Amino acid sequence: MSVFSDISSLGVSALDVQSMMREAVRLIREKLQYLWVGLLLKDHKTQTLSVLAQAGLKEERFKGVKFEVGKDTGITGEVALTGKYKCVNDLDEYVGPYVSFIDGAMSELAIPLKKRGRVIGVLDIESDKKNAFTSEDISFLRTLTNQLTDAIERFNLLAKLQDELNIRTALSQVSELISSILDLDRLLRTVLNVLRDYFSYWSVSIFLKTKGGEEIELKAFVGYGEEKRPPEVKLKVGKEGITGIVAATGKPLNIGDVSSFPLYVGNTEYVNSELAIPIKKGKNIMGVLDVQSPELNAFTDEDTKILELFSSQLAIAIDNAKLYERMKNLALTDGLTGLYNYRYLMEMGRREKVRSERYNHKFAVLMIDIDDFKKYNDYWGHPSGDVLLKEFTELLRSTLRKGLDFIARYGGEEFTVILPECDEAYARQIAERIRKKTENLDIEGKEAFPSNKFTISVGISIFGVHGKSFQKLLRLADKALYKAKQTGKNKVVVYGE
């Protein structure tokens, strides 16, 4: 009755199932004076037993150890298979398969933990005395096992309810993101943090398909070794990595041991298992949500279900963010060339003025005009003129500094370039480079130009030399451009020359 009372009180005070079972087997061993008591849980997927709690030996002995279920794998293995208790009161005389948990055992009693007829584990008790278990002992310990089974089920139910609460809470947060965050990078980082905070995944990544759809690119990551991650990760769809396969098939892929997967891409020093879930809206595969773990077989069917729920919500959020980005770009860019328009040019000019004043830097403004563009348009028609504008746009992009220089379509055949941290000599050098590349560009229909060549004229003004407001710099660069036009075209003029 004392043992019953003590174990019953554990169900109220224990914080988790493992701590309760550790205290329970300790009480059974010490109060009933047994040599060893262990509680083993059954994994129905792998058909193995692992020690949840034990008393009588050091814990390290059982860390990571699994015992097979079956009649040929010892007394506990047989009980886990048959669901019937087994008592051996003289192990010296026992002729069946025997797995020793502890030296010096003379008697062993193994009792199944069963819920609704299904074996969920085994309580194994060993004594250093022969004939240690009477019929009354067996009856008492079977009743005690039922009590432990109920306690485990209560903890499992609470854990399941907590998991469901976590899923609902996290899904609710992701749903709110759909309407509250329209910046794609911020959205992805926030979703990863939600997954990590609520479900403690070791690492989480989001890959999105590139424009052509032939590759997926790492867009957001949280987890292990972040400082060691390459700045850019791209994988070929259907050919590289677990995520690359999922991006092609649109089906989840759970790899319990990545070293056995021939197309795995990554570092097996850190990662042993990986679960990849497609991010898709309808039949459109947008990317992949990927989780990794240093443990083998770390992810279950439950993880797959959770992440599939998230990926469907994430697909909607990404679609909304991309739509917003497209709408934003339409408001800021020229529809034909994809360059920024006049409205955004003025904003960038204002920002560059503020930055240059703060750091006492110069910057240059280039006004560029295609010479005799109207004649080309009149001769070949507007569609050909549009093609020419696009070709010139690509020439500008390939000549200027990526990520630093700013290009805008000012209007018609006029373009504006902002060159940060640039003096007059460097600005002239860049302008001449653009002019020469244009003159040497072999375009179709150049005979429509009077000079039989595709040429441009360029006007330049410098911040801090010719003016300190962006509007004035534009006006002066335009005057220099007009001077270039008046004096023969196909030339570069700095304001004041």
Steps between C-alpha positions, in 0.01 A plus 500: 500500500795730571638440150158561344458822696845633414467424128151655491638821648768507229229542237408833659850638567705375202563745214551241227460129439871416518558662840189329638605156371854543634362569846245216467758231416725631778217466752415147381864392519577653839174428684464143367876434506555384144836489321393694188177654371461637151216641292543452125284668235412332170556669164242340270662642189844344559376214722755580769503571874693783663546570871289797611599468868702258713634463852803292595758597239658813354286674238787516247480123448161531328547825311406444135466120551205325335383139556319306229144377554456124450501155659871457428610829653467436871216499753406868451507456121264204526259683733498804270404269214239278668348752742509236779701530820783254565659399828824301526581419861830322427705651219770234542247236392341716225567356152339773287669809351618734774636855488668602822435853618705465818753252640387283791133467402342169605129572432325719242144621455393685183152651481354668189362854513187481287250761388188387314666164435814655350839451668665839562786376716632250757572528873798274571595408859803293597593358838822352637293226672354186348121458521472871570151545353197340664156499342406784735808699385408447136139605560615814686760595236252446215261740674785744551588470128143600412545808717824589318331445164221742592758758612692469172178539302405809701838657427472403132154655482624820665797509262269449203270778619802727550626415150158578354495829691849582369394419144184712526689789659778486242254467210307795636820705503582395142147591390543846650825536306310460175319824557761688704839441329539573132879521485612155381836482684347610829209259452728199447720584802193538722350167390829322573513652848142385568589143401816497708340657808194274509644169379873526585619383159880492487516683168234631261550627144279640227597457135314677220513429128703739288341691213563229239379224733807283438659571839395561858678763707545521877303807608481464878674287762507465877691243706839336536828639364339809351835673480640212291220500243605609150360843400321345202351152467333388177398145410382358169136394510468123474877445493660625820416453865194377685342844456576493126311170463201631699493816286461274195250244635290721727492219759648495855823306551614373841855362498596335830868466402623757248824309440293231325338750262709518179399855402548651847674837502625632833731433792449161668728615782196690630196343334378140520131526410294741292133564424405710197144622432388664174366855517228504239181677410276268302732322257754783499813397695647823637780357714588270789478521879788295643590384853815315604627319809830355625304190614420202281129445420413823680176578317167322525176499302377757752779739397398454138137586578599808703733634232249433222251717687763772528610474138144554372472814714848607396416462130214750536722742694779480241253547215359812669850639567607442139180660370565802721859516376381490137248777565767703677741450210234603249464827688877557503622353172460555130291228341707470181860500627452393863708800609385729780270781393517878556313478832752262656792686339409809700482297822841337439649838407380645829648207697835523321516875570444441875757219511764695306456806723542286811824338382625796294502297178436601142263326261430547131177529302501386135223599259510274192304541178491267198595706194240521219276243668187652341639436152569137588147468641341662196698276262458162671193557719443511876545123567855519361557815704393314813749221423776759463413656838520158665838427339637833621364427850697173510812685381464744792448221752806309380723811503412655835585378852244244612331585828663843521412712195136595442332504157160649414304564184441874511249490217484404131858433382660682796672318788645623831788339689613581857865409569563506880845598636611622160695811391503670159789296356343165589156612379647602164682166475179302563298717260759454226497125558122493454524721191765283332321175578182646352679616187649152452172322566395305191127558481251403236382790277772753595478640145196696622737726696655794302848399618432134416593430866314463829630790715419688818570840652579542872485797738668492842465700824682442830355539852698756700654650187201606291228498762376353827138416418414198289244695296770753407747225407239347267437838341870570447573150367213553256657832388833320443312236298341775288850642440618156381204483261563852365869434434474186288353220719676174589702670774533555875477852647551600864295801610697825462713384206 
